[in-house]
Amino acid sequence: MSVNVHPSAHVDKKAQLDDGVEIGPLCVVGPRVKLGKNVKLVSQVNIAGDTSIGEDCKLYPFVSLGHPPQDFKHQGGNVSLTIGARTVLRELVNIHPGTDNGRPETVVGDDCYFMVGSHLAHEGRCGNHVVFSNGVQVGGCVTIGDHVVLGGLCAIHQYTRIGSHAFVGGMATVTTDVIPYGSVVGNTAYLAGLNVIGLKRREFDRRSIRDLRSAYRLMFAAEGTFQERVEDAARLYSENELVMEIVKFIQTKDKRPICLPNLG
């Protein structure tokens, strides 16, 4: 298969273009950029730095990738951005690479969908099948698990972790870690329950959802200390992989506290 580059595009001779790549009008592709098989840049896409894009990705107008991170501590050292296969980046999406004072790489997984105007900052870790709705703003050093849905215009504080299969409501302001399978809403965001709709859509069986609900009620009840309740859930559901994923997430110490329900 051949590579198709529009005459008005500027593609550095050192850029690596795999078979089937299509580069539309007015795109700019830098010397250290790598485009996998069948990547399509629709038009006016700007890719810089050490940026690798997996096969079958599609990038729409005014996407900007790989330019220096918005971190005053970054001194211009070698950093990179990697985007997995079949990921779609809609208009005005912006993703920065890592920094030379922290993690040097930003990583986006396979089969993600970034809607108009969404942003992933430096040193981000984004899993597979993640949806960034319109206008989502994600700060630096954020880790996002697989199958997460981020609602429109939500904002994620730097160093926050979002567990797999979680849902963040539109316009939520998330300043604390969101448990796997959790659903958070509000400004400032609070834990509103489990992402049951997402679990059903992904065909989790009834028993798994039932056990998750029981464990959730135990861990986030009003009685006793949070640590005691988590330990009780770990004991009672030690054979349940999904519950233990939440338990391990909570017990892993990190930069931000855990997002809790609003019990007031």
Backbone bond lengths (Angstrom), bond angles and torsions (degrees), N, CA, C in turn:
res aa  C-N    CA-C-N  psi(-1)  N-CA   C-N-CA  omega(-1)  CA-C   N-CA-C  phi
1 M - - - 1.467 - - 1.527 110.02 -
2 S 1.294 116.31 147.69 1.457 120.66 -177.74 1.519 111.36 -95.65
3 V 1.333 115.75 168.59 1.457 123.54 174.32 1.524 107.72 -101.75
4 N 1.323 116.96 135.61 1.461 121.81 -177.56 1.523 108.94 -116.44
5 V 1.326 117.19 112.62 1.463 122.72 -178.75 1.524 108.74 -119.54
6 H 1.326 117.41 124.61 1.457 121.69 178.90 1.531 110.09 -65.54
7 P 1.322 118.19 143.18 1.472 121.06 -178.02 1.534 114.21 -57.60
8 S 1.318 117.89 -27.65 1.468 120.06 -178.30 1.523 113.28 -85.83
9 A 1.321 117.66 -6.91 1.465 120.74 178.88 1.525 109.88 -78.59
10 H 1.339 115.51 151.01 1.467 120.93 175.48 1.523 108.13 -114.03
11 V 1.315 116.39 106.64 1.466 122.36 -178.53 1.522 108.24 -117.95
12 D 1.327 116.96 118.57 1.453 120.22 179.78 1.528 110.94 -61.11
13 K 1.316 116.24 142.57 1.462 120.98 -178.00 1.528 112.25 -62.76
14 K 1.322 117.64 -23.78 1.457 120.89 -178.38 1.537 112.80 -85.53
15 A 1.329 117.67 -10.76 1.471 120.48 178.72 1.529 109.30 -63.31
16 Q 1.334 116.01 145.52 1.465 121.15 -179.30 1.526 109.44 -102.16
17 L 1.317 115.31 115.73 1.466 121.45 -177.06 1.525 108.77 -116.88
18 D 1.335 116.63 120.48 1.461 120.69 -179.47 1.528 110.38 -83.69
19 D 1.319 115.94 174.37 1.460 121.53 -178.56 1.526 111.57 -57.23
20 G 1.318 115.73 140.67 1.453 121.16 173.79 1.512 115.30 81.86
21 V 1.322 118.61 3.12 1.464 120.91 178.88 1.526 109.78 -67.16
22 E 1.348 115.07 137.78 1.465 121.61 175.72 1.520 108.54 -124.01
23 I 1.317 116.34 125.52 1.469 122.15 -179.39 1.515 108.41 -121.39
24 G 1.330 115.82 115.35 1.453 121.81 -173.13 1.514 114.16 -84.54
25 P 1.324 116.01 -172.01 1.462 121.62 -174.19 1.529 113.26 -59.65
26 L 1.336 115.78 139.08 1.465 124.81 169.55 1.527 114.18 64.13
27 C 1.316 117.88 19.01 1.463 120.28 174.60 1.525 109.82 -77.51
28 V 1.356 115.66 152.69 1.465 121.95 175.99 1.522 107.60 -126.26
29 V 1.337 116.73 123.61 1.465 122.30 -177.44 1.531 108.08 -126.68
30 G 1.336 116.11 122.36 1.450 121.23 -174.61 1.516 114.24 -80.15
31 P 1.353 116.82 175.22 1.470 121.73 -171.79 1.516 115.07 -70.91
32 R 1.333 118.61 -23.37 1.469 120.26 -177.06 1.527 112.50 -104.20
33 V 1.302 116.22 13.74 1.465 121.56 -178.33 1.528 109.63 -82.91
34 K 1.336 115.17 140.76 1.469 121.72 176.31 1.524 108.21 -124.61
35 L 1.332 116.71 122.83 1.460 122.46 179.50 1.524 108.90 -113.72
36 G 1.340 116.39 122.66 1.455 121.30 -178.80 1.515 113.10 -75.18
37 K 1.318 115.47 179.70 1.458 121.86 -176.89 1.532 111.77 -55.63
38 N 1.314 114.54 134.42 1.469 123.37 171.99 1.529 113.70 63.25
39 V 1.328 118.21 19.03 1.463 120.00 172.52 1.527 108.68 -66.20
40 K 1.332 115.56 137.20 1.456 120.11 179.94 1.522 110.38 -123.72
41 L 1.343 116.46 122.43 1.458 123.43 172.02 1.525 106.42 -102.40
42 V 1.323 116.89 110.03 1.467 120.37 -170.88 1.526 110.96 -63.42
43 S 1.329 117.01 -55.86 1.466 121.53 176.33 1.524 108.81 -174.38
44 Q 1.333 116.49 152.92 1.476 123.29 172.49 1.530 112.85 53.71
45 V 1.315 116.31 34.80 1.466 122.10 175.60 1.523 108.37 -92.38
46 N 1.345 116.73 139.38 1.459 121.45 -177.77 1.522 109.37 -123.75
47 I 1.340 116.61 115.17 1.464 121.24 -177.55 1.519 109.10 -124.09
48 A 1.340 116.58 125.13 1.453 121.98 -176.55 1.526 109.61 -128.40
49 G 1.348 115.47 177.91 1.455 121.51 172.74 1.515 113.50 67.45
50 D 1.338 114.04 -166.31 1.468 121.54 178.28 1.525 107.63 -86.85
51 T 1.324 115.41 83.13 1.466 122.07 -172.70 1.527 109.81 -119.47
52 S 1.334 115.97 127.70 1.467 121.75 178.18 1.522 109.27 -118.34
53 I 1.318 116.07 131.58 1.464 121.60 -178.43 1.523 108.34 -122.72
54 G 1.338 116.30 126.59 1.455 122.03 -175.58 1.519 113.46 -72.64
55 E 1.301 115.26 170.82 1.462 121.96 -174.31 1.522 112.38 -63.10
56 D 1.330 114.94 149.30 1.466 124.53 173.83 1.524 113.67 64.32
57 C 1.329 118.26 20.24 1.467 119.94 173.39 1.531 109.41 -78.84
58 K 1.332 115.03 153.56 1.465 119.58 177.80 1.524 108.74 -132.08
59 L 1.341 116.35 126.42 1.454 123.07 -176.24 1.521 109.28 -118.42
60 Y 1.316 116.36 129.04 1.459 123.24 -174.97 1.532 110.95 -97.30
61 P 1.342 117.96 174.55 1.465 120.69 -173.58 1.534 114.32 -55.36
62 F 1.318 113.94 141.34 1.464 125.61 174.13 1.525 113.67 69.06
63 V 1.321 117.56 18.33 1.467 120.26 168.37 1.526 107.75 -67.97
64 S 1.344 115.89 137.84 1.461 121.83 -179.81 1.522 108.87 -129.76
65 L 1.333 116.69 121.37 1.464 121.56 -174.90 1.521 111.24 -131.99
66 G 1.345 115.79 142.38 1.453 121.27 166.49 1.510 116.90 82.84
67 H 1.313 118.43 1.27 1.458 120.19 177.35 1.537 109.74 -74.35
68 P 1.340 119.12 160.81 1.466 121.14 -173.17 1.521 113.12 -52.42
69 P 1.336 116.56 142.98 1.466 120.69 -178.34 1.523 112.35 -67.45
70 Q 1.315 115.49 154.11 1.466 121.56 176.81 1.527 109.34 -86.01
71 D 1.322 114.83 65.53 1.455 122.14 -179.35 1.520 107.33 -134.50
72 F 1.343 116.70 115.99 1.461 120.58 -175.00 1.528 112.91 -63.62
73 K 1.339 116.81 -18.69 1.467 119.91 -179.49 1.522 112.41 -82.92
74 H 1.310 117.24 -15.83 1.468 121.01 -179.42 1.527 110.07 -67.47
75 Q 1.334 115.68 130.16 1.466 120.78 -175.26 1.525 113.35 -106.65
76 G 1.306 117.34 10.90 1.459 119.64 176.36 1.512 114.59 91.99
77 G 1.336 117.92 14.69 1.457 121.70 179.49 1.517 112.91 -72.75
78 N 1.338 115.72 -179.16 1.460 121.48 -177.51 1.528 111.23 -72.26
79 V 1.309 116.10 119.26 1.469 122.36 178.68 1.525 107.49 -138.25
80 S 1.334 116.39 166.43 1.460 117.98 -174.27 1.525 112.11 -147.65
81 L 1.319 113.86 167.07 1.462 123.71 176.44 1.518 107.99 -135.97
82 T 1.334 116.48 129.89 1.459 121.29 178.25 1.522 109.28 -125.26
83 I 1.325 116.94 129.29 1.461 122.84 179.24 1.519 108.24 -121.65
84 G 1.327 116.31 130.67 1.454 121.82 -175.41 1.519 113.82 -74.67
85 A 1.319 115.24 -175.50 1.460 122.31 -174.68 1.535 111.91 -74.50
86 R 1.334 114.42 151.69 1.473 123.57 170.33 1.530 113.11 60.11
87 T 1.293 117.14 24.09 1.461 121.11 177.41 1.525 109.16 -88.37
88 V 1.334 115.81 140.23 1.462 122.12 -179.36 1.523 108.91 -111.33
89 L 1.324 116.52 129.58 1.459 122.76 176.74 1.519 108.09 -118.38
90 R 1.326 115.97 111.67 1.460 120.09 -178.00 1.531 110.68 -82.85
91 E 1.324 115.69 -176.20 1.454 121.53 -171.02 1.539 112.39 -55.79
92 L 1.338 115.40 138.95 1.467 124.33 172.17 1.529 113.83 68.27
93 V 1.318 118.36 15.91 1.476 120.16 174.54 1.531 108.98 -69.48
94 N 1.329 115.81 140.63 1.461 121.90 179.69 1.525 109.67 -133.41
95 I 1.338 117.03 126.23 1.459 122.08 178.70 1.522 108.59 -133.04
96 H 1.347 116.38 130.25 1.462 121.54 -179.04 1.524 111.15 -102.27
97 P 1.335 117.01 155.89 1.470 120.96 176.48 1.520 110.97 -78.04
98 G 1.335 116.64 -171.62 1.455 121.33 176.36 1.518 111.87 -74.38
99 T 1.340 116.47 -168.06 1.456 121.42 178.30 1.526 109.74 -127.32
100 D 1.323 115.70 161.16 1.456 119.65 179.29 1.531 112.52 -87.27
101 N 1.334 116.88 4.79 1.472 120.00 176.14 1.521 111.71 -114.49
102 G 1.330 117.25 3.90 1.464 122.12 179.41 1.517 109.05 -146.09
103 R 1.344 116.28 -128.51 1.464 119.48 175.63 1.522 108.80 -79.70
104 P 1.329 118.67 127.93 1.461 120.30 -174.22 1.525 114.86 -78.94
105 E 1.315 117.99 -2.26 1.462 120.15 -173.46 1.527 111.76 -133.87
106 T 1.317 115.94 139.38 1.459 122.75 166.06 1.524 107.21 -102.42
107 V 1.337 117.05 136.14 1.460 120.83 -175.14 1.527 110.15 -130.01
108 V 1.314 116.73 129.20 1.470 124.13 173.64 1.519 107.19 -117.94
109 G 1.327 117.44 134.27 1.456 122.04 -176.03 1.519 114.13 -79.03
110 D 1.321 114.72 -163.10 1.463 122.77 -179.10 1.534 111.29 -85.67
111 D 1.320 115.63 153.93 1.476 123.11 169.04 1.521 113.10 58.51
112 C 1.324 117.20 35.35 1.464 120.67 175.83 1.533 110.07 -91.67
113 Y 1.328 115.29 161.13 1.462 120.57 179.67 1.527 108.08 -135.67
114 F 1.334 115.31 112.85 1.466 121.95 178.08 1.525 107.74 -103.29
115 M 1.326 116.68 114.90 1.464 119.85 -179.24 1.537 110.67 -83.87
116 V 1.322 115.79 179.48 1.465 122.94 -169.19 1.532 112.21 -54.80
117 G 1.330 115.58 130.26 1.456 121.51 171.09 1.508 115.87 74.85
118 S 1.320 119.64 13.58 1.465 120.37 -179.52 1.526 110.30 -84.05
119 H 1.339 115.40 155.59 1.467 121.31 -173.59 1.519 110.41 -138.90
120 L 1.327 116.06 132.23 1.461 122.90 172.17 1.515 107.38 -119.07
121 A 1.337 116.57 119.13 1.458 121.22 -174.20 1.524 112.06 -82.67
122 H 1.322 114.36 -177.71 1.462 123.56 -175.06 1.525 113.41 -56.47
123 E 1.322 115.72 144.53 1.456 124.82 174.30 1.526 113.75 66.43
124 G 1.329 116.34 19.21 1.463 119.87 179.78 1.519 111.85 -69.88
125 R 1.327 114.52 152.06 1.462 122.39 173.43 1.523 106.85 -127.86
126 C 1.312 117.08 111.78 1.466 122.36 -176.23 1.517 108.49 -121.13
127 G 1.323 117.19 126.82 1.454 122.27 -177.29 1.513 113.39 -75.74
128 N 1.329 116.22 -158.61 1.459 122.91 -178.71 1.533 111.02 -93.68
129 H 1.323 115.83 152.31 1.475 122.31 175.26 1.535 111.68 58.58
130 V 1.311 117.17 39.10 1.467 122.05 178.56 1.520 109.32 -96.41
131 V 1.348 116.26 138.88 1.465 121.57 178.36 1.525 109.23 -112.42
132 F 1.325 116.28 121.22 1.468 123.43 169.92 1.527 106.68 -99.86
133 S 1.304 118.47 109.27 1.465 119.78 178.82 1.534 110.08 -75.03
134 N 1.331 116.53 175.24 1.466 121.59 -174.75 1.527 111.80 -53.23
135 G 1.331 115.74 130.67 1.453 121.14 171.90 1.514 116.32 75.21
136 V 1.318 119.41 10.20 1.471 121.03 179.20 1.527 109.42 -64.32
137 Q 1.339 116.40 135.51 1.456 122.22 -179.61 1.526 109.17 -122.15
138 V 1.331 116.41 116.13 1.466 122.01 -176.65 1.523 109.26 -116.19
139 G 1.335 116.43 122.70 1.456 121.94 -177.59 1.511 113.35 -73.92
140 G 1.329 115.59 -178.52 1.447 121.82 -176.27 1.516 113.54 -69.47
141 C 1.320 115.61 150.73 1.472 123.49 173.17 1.530 113.29 62.06
142 V 1.312 117.98 27.02 1.462 122.48 177.92 1.520 109.74 -86.54
143 T 1.338 116.58 140.69 1.456 122.60 176.66 1.522 109.49 -114.70
144 I 1.330 116.87 125.96 1.460 122.71 -176.42 1.522 108.48 -123.05
145 G 1.332 117.21 126.57 1.455 121.86 -178.52 1.515 113.28 -77.93
146 D 1.328 116.24 -176.99 1.456 122.40 -179.59 1.531 111.43 -70.63
147 H 1.327 116.07 150.47 1.469 123.75 172.06 1.533 113.01 59.71
148 V 1.311 117.78 28.89 1.467 121.38 176.19 1.527 109.14 -83.99
149 V 1.343 116.51 142.00 1.463 122.05 173.07 1.521 108.03 -116.74
150 L 1.328 116.68 122.93 1.464 123.15 177.89 1.522 108.16 -106.25
151 G 1.322 117.05 116.73 1.457 122.12 -176.56 1.514 112.95 -70.22
152 G 1.322 116.37 161.02 1.449 122.76 -174.69 1.519 114.25 -55.18
153 L 1.337 115.89 134.45 1.463 124.51 174.36 1.533 113.88 65.55
154 C 1.330 118.33 13.50 1.459 118.18 175.96 1.527 109.21 -74.05
155 A 1.334 115.91 157.73 1.459 122.56 -179.04 1.521 108.96 -127.45
156 I 1.332 116.49 131.07 1.461 122.03 -177.70 1.527 108.83 -113.25
157 H 1.344 116.43 121.42 1.463 122.84 -178.46 1.525 110.79 -64.96
158 Q 1.322 116.34 149.09 1.467 121.32 177.48 1.522 111.36 -56.63
159 Y 1.328 115.66 147.22 1.468 125.94 179.27 1.540 113.97 69.75
160 T 1.307 118.43 6.25 1.463 120.85 179.78 1.526 110.68 -76.16
161 R 1.345 115.67 148.79 1.465 121.90 172.71 1.532 108.86 -110.81
162 I 1.315 116.22 134.49 1.466 122.22 174.72 1.525 106.40 -116.80
163 G 1.338 117.31 114.72 1.456 121.20 -176.19 1.519 113.29 -70.73
164 S 1.315 115.69 161.55 1.461 121.98 -178.62 1.529 112.11 -57.20
165 H 1.326 116.33 144.13 1.472 123.92 176.05 1.528 113.00 65.46
166 A 1.321 118.23 15.39 1.464 120.78 178.07 1.525 110.18 -80.61
167 F 1.330 114.67 160.09 1.462 121.90 176.53 1.527 108.43 -127.88
168 V 1.332 116.01 130.32 1.469 122.01 176.50 1.523 107.51 -113.70
169 G 1.326 116.38 121.93 1.457 121.20 -176.21 1.515 112.94 -68.31
170 G 1.324 115.26 158.13 1.452 121.38 178.94 1.521 112.20 -58.13
171 M 1.327 116.54 136.57 1.461 125.80 177.62 1.526 113.58 66.09
172 A 1.328 117.50 12.37 1.461 120.05 175.63 1.529 109.95 -69.65
173 T 1.335 115.83 147.65 1.462 122.18 174.03 1.516 107.23 -112.21
174 V 1.321 116.72 107.42 1.462 121.80 -171.54 1.529 109.47 -101.56
175 T 1.325 116.10 114.54 1.464 121.21 -179.23 1.526 111.97 -117.38
176 T 1.329 116.66 2.18 1.466 121.75 -178.94 1.522 109.51 -134.02
177 D 1.337 117.06 160.73 1.454 121.90 -177.17 1.529 111.85 -67.97
178 V 1.336 116.07 137.13 1.463 122.52 -178.19 1.530 108.69 -103.37
179 I 1.323 116.91 124.03 1.460 121.10 -177.03 1.533 111.19 -64.49
180 P 1.342 118.36 152.36 1.460 120.06 170.99 1.533 111.15 -53.86
181 Y 1.327 116.47 140.30 1.469 124.22 178.66 1.528 112.74 71.01
182 G 1.336 118.02 4.65 1.453 120.89 -178.56 1.513 112.75 -82.08
183 S 1.331 115.75 160.91 1.458 122.83 176.19 1.520 107.67 -128.48
184 V 1.328 117.05 121.23 1.462 120.49 -177.82 1.520 110.34 -121.78
185 V 1.335 115.73 147.06 1.461 122.58 -179.97 1.514 108.63 -143.16
186 G 1.325 116.11 163.99 1.457 120.31 168.44 1.516 115.17 98.83
187 N 1.321 113.82 170.10 1.458 123.14 178.59 1.533 108.37 -135.63
188 T 1.328 118.10 103.07 1.449 129.31 1.45 1.531 108.99 -75.85
189 A 1.357 116.53 148.36 1.452 120.95 -171.44 1.520 111.95 -66.32
190 Y 1.337 116.18 144.42 1.461 123.00 173.16 1.526 108.54 -130.67
191 L 1.326 115.17 158.97 1.454 121.20 -178.81 1.520 109.32 -76.38
192 A 1.342 116.23 119.69 1.460 121.09 -175.21 1.521 112.76 -103.78
193 G 1.335 117.50 3.97 1.455 120.93 -179.43 1.505 110.49 134.83
194 L 1.321 115.25 -158.78 1.458 121.60 177.84 1.530 110.62 -97.08
195 N 1.308 116.18 155.69 1.460 121.82 177.54 1.531 108.95 -82.31
196 V 1.329 115.78 66.38 1.464 121.36 -174.04 1.530 111.41 -63.87
197 I 1.325 116.77 -38.25 1.469 119.25 179.56 1.522 110.07 -61.01
198 G 1.335 116.74 -44.45 1.455 120.10 178.23 1.515 112.44 -63.40
199 L 1.338 116.79 -39.17 1.462 120.54 178.99 1.526 110.96 -63.08
200 K 1.312 116.62 -42.83 1.462 120.16 179.33 1.525 111.57 -66.59
201 R 1.332 116.54 -40.72 1.465 119.91 179.24 1.518 111.20 -62.39
202 R 1.328 116.39 -32.74 1.470 120.56 -179.39 1.520 111.41 -92.49
203 E 1.323 115.79 12.09 1.467 123.63 169.94 1.529 113.16 63.24
204 F 1.341 116.65 38.30 1.463 119.64 167.81 1.527 107.58 -68.41
205 D 1.328 117.34 141.86 1.457 119.26 -176.84 1.522 111.54 -74.48
206 R 1.334 114.99 160.98 1.469 120.88 -175.22 1.524 112.65 -58.92
207 R 1.312 115.71 -40.34 1.469 118.78 -177.84 1.527 111.50 -63.96
208 S 1.331 117.12 -40.51 1.461 120.51 178.49 1.528 110.69 -61.71
209 I 1.335 116.18 -44.11 1.464 120.40 179.93 1.523 110.11 -66.45
210 R 1.321 116.98 -41.06 1.467 120.15 178.89 1.524 111.53 -61.51
211 D 1.327 117.03 -45.23 1.463 120.41 179.69 1.525 111.36 -65.80
212 L 1.334 116.29 -38.63 1.459 119.10 177.07 1.524 110.91 -61.44
213 R 1.330 116.29 -42.53 1.468 119.73 179.14 1.528 111.35 -62.64
214 S 1.325 116.73 -43.02 1.463 120.49 179.89 1.527 110.75 -63.92
215 A 1.327 116.12 -44.14 1.457 120.15 179.43 1.523 111.02 -66.30
216 Y 1.327 116.92 -37.99 1.469 120.73 177.90 1.522 110.49 -61.32
217 R 1.328 116.74 -47.38 1.473 119.98 -179.90 1.524 110.95 -60.24
218 L 1.329 116.50 -37.13 1.460 120.05 178.92 1.530 110.99 -67.98
219 M 1.333 117.35 -48.27 1.462 120.79 -174.45 1.524 112.89 -68.59
220 F 1.329 116.35 -32.31 1.460 119.10 -173.54 1.526 112.46 -113.49
221 A 1.338 116.55 27.38 1.463 121.89 173.68 1.529 109.69 -74.28
222 A 1.323 116.52 172.12 1.466 120.88 -178.31 1.518 112.98 -87.21
223 E 1.332 117.84 -17.12 1.457 120.99 -174.47 1.523 111.52 -86.46
224 G 1.338 115.72 145.60 1.459 120.75 175.72 1.518 112.67 71.10
225 T 1.345 115.79 -177.47 1.457 120.27 177.67 1.518 110.20 -88.68
226 F 1.316 115.01 156.75 1.458 120.40 -179.51 1.524 110.17 -60.80
227 Q 1.318 117.66 -42.87 1.458 121.52 -179.55 1.526 111.38 -60.80
228 E 1.327 116.40 -42.37 1.467 120.23 179.24 1.525 110.98 -63.75
229 R 1.321 116.50 -41.02 1.466 119.99 -178.36 1.522 111.61 -67.84
230 V 1.325 116.46 -38.30 1.467 120.03 177.18 1.526 110.26 -65.52
231 E 1.318 116.87 -41.01 1.467 120.36 177.87 1.524 111.41 -64.35
232 D 1.341 116.63 -37.76 1.469 120.42 176.44 1.530 110.61 -62.97
233 A 1.332 116.99 -43.04 1.464 120.89 179.41 1.526 110.71 -64.21
234 A 1.332 116.71 -39.52 1.464 120.45 178.92 1.524 111.26 -63.36
235 R 1.315 116.32 -35.92 1.473 120.43 179.67 1.527 111.19 -73.40
236 L 1.323 116.48 -44.98 1.461 120.80 -175.24 1.529 112.61 -73.88
237 Y 1.335 117.35 -29.95 1.463 121.16 -174.12 1.527 111.14 -120.54
238 S 1.313 116.38 34.37 1.466 120.69 -175.97 1.524 112.95 -61.81
239 E 1.331 117.51 -23.52 1.463 121.23 -179.33 1.524 112.49 -93.28
240 N 1.325 116.86 -1.95 1.462 120.18 -177.58 1.526 109.45 -97.19
241 E 1.314 116.32 113.15 1.461 121.52 -174.25 1.520 112.15 -62.90
242 L 1.328 117.63 -39.14 1.462 120.75 -176.61 1.526 111.06 -69.14
243 V 1.329 116.12 -44.92 1.467 119.57 178.50 1.520 110.40 -62.96
244 M 1.314 116.64 -42.85 1.459 119.70 -178.57 1.528 111.89 -67.18
245 E 1.324 116.86 -26.01 1.464 119.25 174.21 1.529 110.11 -63.38
246 I 1.343 116.24 -42.09 1.463 120.12 177.02 1.527 110.34 -65.47
247 V 1.318 117.06 -45.60 1.465 121.40 -179.29 1.528 110.68 -57.84
248 K 1.322 116.88 -47.78 1.468 120.61 -178.90 1.527 110.91 -65.18
249 F 1.315 117.04 -37.03 1.460 121.23 177.24 1.527 110.25 -60.57
250 I 1.327 116.20 -45.99 1.470 120.86 -179.52 1.525 110.93 -65.68
251 Q 1.313 116.57 -40.60 1.460 120.48 -175.20 1.526 113.21 -78.06
252 T 1.319 117.54 -11.28 1.464 120.92 176.78 1.521 109.38 -79.89
253 K 1.302 116.27 116.09 1.458 120.11 -178.77 1.523 110.04 -72.31
254 D 1.337 116.83 135.85 1.451 121.08 178.56 1.525 109.50 -148.89
255 K 1.331 116.79 -166.04 1.457 121.94 -171.68 1.527 113.10 -72.63
256 R 1.343 117.05 -32.11 1.458 121.15 -171.57 1.523 110.88 -114.85
257 P 1.351 117.73 151.06 1.468 119.57 174.00 1.522 111.01 -72.26
258 I 1.336 116.06 171.91 1.460 121.78 179.13 1.524 110.48 -82.24
259 C 1.331 116.18 137.24 1.454 121.00 175.03 1.534 109.39 -69.17
260 L 1.320 117.44 128.12 1.459 123.47 -174.65 1.526 111.32 -116.09
261 P 1.330 118.44 161.76 1.469 120.82 175.66 1.537 111.32 -66.08
262 N 1.305 114.65 157.08 1.464 121.13 173.12 1.518 107.79 -89.81
263 L 1.336 116.41 99.36 1.461 120.91 -175.61 1.532 112.35 -95.15
264 G 1.336 115.95 4.75 1.457 118.82 -178.57 1.496 113.42 -87.60
